[in-house]
């Protein structure tokens, strides 16, 4: 290519960039807070040096400076500066609970702490973490402390993507909220030493038209997390996922000790599969259910919700031909339990029967951020994820890694030899097995059960 053609191409690109810049709507005029209003707590905001400045204040809840206008589909871009390790966030498609003046909705996290989840997506005052950067570790390095950072949020339909300094951070699909205001958070503080710390925002602008034309190319290495109910996204289908339960029928499932699906005790209603409460015993009601197909190397994901004091489990590598007598079918188990209200949480060895554990073998711990407890919602829906590949198995609870082991290792063999499974030959080392949902006499619900095989 000759020099003239190169200069011409650069000129065309520059004109294109100018045209794009003229499509942006500024949300902040650089002079005052016109078009914004404060909600929630009592932290103060003002304008200085062409930026919005929020100042932390003790003894007040989270405070949000919010646009007076709502936005649905958009591309939002702004710069943010955190001079200290004070948490913040950018609300979008958010709303206000009038009675309590509580802001709720999607938040792009700004996290300068050791956890480094800036760009992750949190559901403020609603469901909690939707896309923690435990699922996208490389993006944790994108945010810079004591420097201006560019944050870009792209909301188009059900797809939400975030970028920090050009690094793809979150790739979320969700359908709970389709519009709402933009908000700048000053987080509540616990320590007096954090009072008076500043968060700054500037160059806040938004695109609301021709979004497909201007959206950022997605990093194919960034995994997608979907909260659509009993529905696969295009990304999931392209990556080999399929629904293990169709949300309507018992197709693909049967009783663990039956030739067919249990006639009663398992309810299918409104896209939710529920084992109904009986006497609290292990498989003394309708019994466990298992997939009619066997799996070896796979990634399994599902949503579950417990009732108070409930016990259940998700088993894998199950051999339904074993244990035709009383009790549950035999296989490795991702424990489902109300740790606070069920006595089994205090049995076993050092927590190896609590929620998320490899039951009776390995206790769950937050393996990526060990200074934090595991994430669990005792009153709402939780995400269980199990990955089995080449003998290596991981348990994930609400997209945080809590158990990791090699089922062919000497350590695993030793654990089995001192557990309730010691009499089952080659337990956990079988080439393949069914997936099982357990009846333990308590009401537990499931939906969005999906799997891909490696």
N, C-alpha and C positions, 0 to 999 in steps of 0.2 A: 504494500500500500504506500503511495507517495505522500509527501508532506501535505500537499493541498487537500487531498481526500481526508487525511487524518484531522486536519484543522476544521474541515467542513463538518465532519462527524461530531467533533467536540462542540462546535457551534450549535448544531442541531440538538445535541444532548442538553446544552445550556439553556436553549430556548424551551425545551421540554420541561426542564426543571423549573424554569420561571413560570411556565403555564401551570405546573402542578402547585407551585407555591401560591399562585393567585386563587386556587380553589380552597385554600385553608380559611377557616373562620377563627379569628383569635378569640379566646375565651377570657383573656386578661389583657387589659389595655396598657399595663405597665405603670399606671399612675394611681389608680384607686381600686376599690373592691366592687365597682359597679357590676351588677349581674350575679353577685355572690351573696350568700347569707350563711350565718353560723348556726349549727345545730348540735345537739348533744350536750357536751360539757361546756366548761367556762374558759377554756384556754383562749388566748387572744391572738388575733391576726392583724398585721398591718403591712403596708407597702414600703419597701426601702430599696434604693438602687435598682429599680426596675424589676423587682421580684416580690412575691408574696412571702411574708415571714410569719411562721407560726411558732409560738413560744410555749414550751411545756410549763404546766402549772400543777402544783400538788393538790390533792384532795378534790379532784374533779374527774369525771369519767372521760372516755374518748370524746374528742371534739372534732367536728368536721366543718370545713368551709365548703359549701355546696353551691353548685350552679342553680339558678332559679328556673332554668329550662331543663327539660328532660330530653334524653337522646336514646335512640334505639340502636340502629346499625350505624357504626362510625369507625373512624380511625383517629385515635387521640395520640398526640405527641406532646411531650413536655420535658423540661429539665428539672432535676431535683438535686439538692445539696444537703447532705447530712454531715455535720462537723463532729458529731459524737455518736456513741453507740445507743442512740435513742430510736426506738421503733416508730415507723410511720406507715402510710399506705395511701393508695389512690382508689377511691370508691368509683364504681361505674355501674350503670343500670341499677341504681340504688334508690331507696325510698325511706320514708320516715314513719315510724309508728306514732301517731298523734298523741296518744294518751301518755306515753312515756318519753316522747321526744328522742327515741332511740333510732339511730340510723342502722339500716340493714341492707345487705346486698353484696354483690361481688366487690372484692378488693384486690388490687395488685399490690402485693406485699413489698414494703421497703424495709429490709432487715439487715442492718449493719452489724448484727451480733455474730458470735462464733458460728451460729447455725447457718447463716448466709443464704436465706431463702428469698432474696429480693427477686421480684418477677414471678414468684409463685402466686397462686390464686386462693384467697381465703374468702369464705362466705360469712361476712360480718353479722353477728347476732342472729345467725340462722343455723347453718349446717356445719360450720367450722371449715377445716382445710379440704379443699377440692383438688388442688394440684400443688402438693408440696414438692420442693426441689429434691427430695429424696428419690424421686423418679427421674430426675434429670441433673445428676451431679455436676457435669461440666459447666452448667449455667451458674453455679454458685460463685464462680470466679469473676463474673461479669461486673458486679457492682463495686464502685470505688468509694472508699470513705474519704471525707474531706476533699471532694472534687465534684464538679458538675457531672451528672449522669443523665443520659437521654433514655427516657422510657417511652415505649410505643405500645399501645393497646389497640388491637384490632378485633372488633365485634361485628361479625357478619352472620346474621341468622343465628343458628345454634352454635357456631364455631367462635371460640374466643382464643386469641393468641397474644402472648406478651413477648416483648423484646427489651433487653437491657443493654444499652451501648452496642446495639446491633446483634446481640446474641439472643437466639431464640430460647426463651425461658419456659413458657407454659403453652401447652396445646390441649385445650379443654373443649369438650362438647357437652352442652347443658341446655335445658329448655325451661328452666324455672322462671326466669325473668327476661323479658324482651326489651324493656326500656327503663329508664330512670335517670337520676341526676348524676353528675360528676362531683366528687368530693375529695378534699385534701385533708388528711388526718393528722391531728396532733394526738398521739397516743397518751393514755393515762400513765402516770408514773407511780412507782412504789417507793422510791427513795427520795428523800429531800435533796440529796446531792444531784439529782437529775433535773431539779427545777431550774427554769430559765434557759434551757437548751433550745437551740433554734433549728428549724427545718425550713428550707427555702425552695420555692418553685418559680420558674420563669418560662417564657416562650411557650405558653400553653395554647395549643391550637387544635382544631378538630376538622375532619373531613366527613361529610355526610352524603356525598354524591359520588357516583362512578367508583365505588369502593373496590370492585373486582379489578379495576384497571390499576389501582395504586397499592394493592395489598402486597405485603412482603413475601418473597418466596420462603417456604417453610423448610426447616432443616429436617431432612428425612431421618436423622438419628434421634430426634426428639420423640419420645413415645406419646401417643394420644391417650388421654383419660376421658372416658365418656360416662355420663350419668343418665343417658336415655334408658328408659325402662323397657326391657325385653326387646331391644332393637339394636341392630348392628350398624355402625357407621361405615362409610366407604373405606376409611382407613383400616378398620378392623377386618372387613371382608378381604381387602387387599393383602393383609398380613396373616390370613389363614384362620381367623376366628370364625366360629359358628355358635349358634345358640344351642346349649345343651338341654335347655327347657324352653318350649315355644311360648310359654306364658298363658296357654289356654287348655292344653290337654296333658295327659300323662304319657304321651308318646315318648319312647326312648327310656322309660323307667319302669321298674317293677319292684315288688317287695323283695327284700334281701333273702327271705326264706319262702318266697312264693313264686309261682310261675307268672303271676299277673300283678298289676298294681293293686294295693289294698283297697277294698270296697268302701271303707270308711276310715276316719281318723286323720286323713290328709285332705285338706281343703284347697281347692283352686278357685280363687275369687278375685276379680279386678286386677288380674295380672300378677297375683301374689300366691305363692305356694306355702301353705302353713300346716305344720304338724300340730294338731290340737292337744290340749292338756288332758292328761289322764291321771295317773297316780304318782308320777314322778319317778317311776322305775325305768330301768334300762330295757328298752324294747318290750315293755309289757303291755303297750297299747297297740296301735296299728302296726308297729314294727318299722324298722329302717327301710329306706328305699335306695335302690342302686341303679346305675345306668346299665342298659342292656349291652353296651359296648365296653370293651376293656381299653385301658390307656397305660402308656409307659412313660414316654417323654412328652410333657405337655405344659401348658400354662392355663390354669383355671382361675376364673374370677367370678365372684358373685356378691350380691348384697344380702345381708341378713339383719334381722332385728329380733331382740329377745323380749320376753315378758319378764317381770320382776322375779328374781330368784331362779331363772331358767338355766338348764343344762342341756347341751346338745353337742353336735360335732359335725365336721366335714371330714370324711375319711377318703383315702385314696390308696391305690395299690391294694384294693380289697379283694380277698378270695371268698366269695359268697358260699362256696361249698364247705368251708370250715365252720365249725361251731353251729351246728343245726339245732343245738339245745337252747337253753335260756341265755339271755343276754344279747349283746350286739354282735354283728358280723365283724370279722377280724381284718384290720388294716391300719395303716398309719393315720393319725387323727390330728387335724387342726381343731383344737378345743374351742367350743363356744360355751361361755359361762358368764353368769352374773357374779363377778369376783366379790362384790361387796355383800351379796346376800345368799350365796350358795356355799354350804360347808365344804364342798370339794376343793375350793380355792385354797383352803388351809391344810389339805391333805397332800399326799405325795411328797416330793422332795424339793424344797425351796422354790415353790411356785410352778412346778412342772405340770400342774393341772389347771392353771389359770387360762383366761381367754387368750387365744393365739398360740398356746404352747403346742409342741409336739407331745401329745398327751402322754403323761407318765414317764417321759424320756428327757425332754429339753424344755426348760423354762424360757418364756419369751422375754426379750430385752430390746430396748431401742438400740439397734446396732449401728445406726448411722449418726445419731446424736445421743450418745450414751448418758449425757447429763439431763436428758428429758425422759419422762415416763412414756410408756406406750400410749398411743391415742385410741380411745374407745368411747363410744357414745352409748350409755346404758339405756337411753330412752328413745333413740332414733335408729336410723339405718347405718350400718357399717359395711365396709368393703373388705372382703377376704380375698387374698390372692395367693395361690400356691404354684410354684414353678418347679418342675422336676425335669432335669436334663443331665444325661450321662452320669447318673448317680448322685448328682448335687441337687439338693432340695432346699428351697427357701419358703418361708411363710412371711406374708406381708399383711399387716393390719392397717386399714385406712392409708394404704400406699406408703407405709413405713416398714422397713425390714426389721423383723423381730426374731426370726429363727433361721439358722443356716447350718446344714450338715451334709455329710457324705454318707449315704446309706450303705456303701460298701467298705467303709473305713473300720479299723479296729476299735476306734472309740465308739462308733455306733453299735458295734457288736457287744462291747462291754456294757453299754447302757441297757441294751435289750436283755442281757443276761441277768440283770438285777431289777427287772421290771415285771409287770404282770404278763408280758408277752414272751417270757423266757421259754415256755413250753411249746411255742409254735415254731417249728423248724424253718429257718431262713426267713423269719419275719422281717418285713420291710425290704427284702432283697429279691422278691419275686419279679420276674421280667415285666409283668403287667398286671393290671387289676381294674376293678370297677371304681367309679366315684360313688360315694354314699352320703346321704343326708340322714342324720340320726334321729330316731325317736327315743327321747329319754324322759317321756312323761310330762314335759313342759311345753307350753306354746312358744314356738319359734317360727319366724317367717323368712322366706327367701324370694328373690327375684333376680332377673338379669344374670342368669347363670350361663356363662359362655366359656368356650375352651378353644385352644388351638394346639395342634400336635406338631412336634418338631421332627 
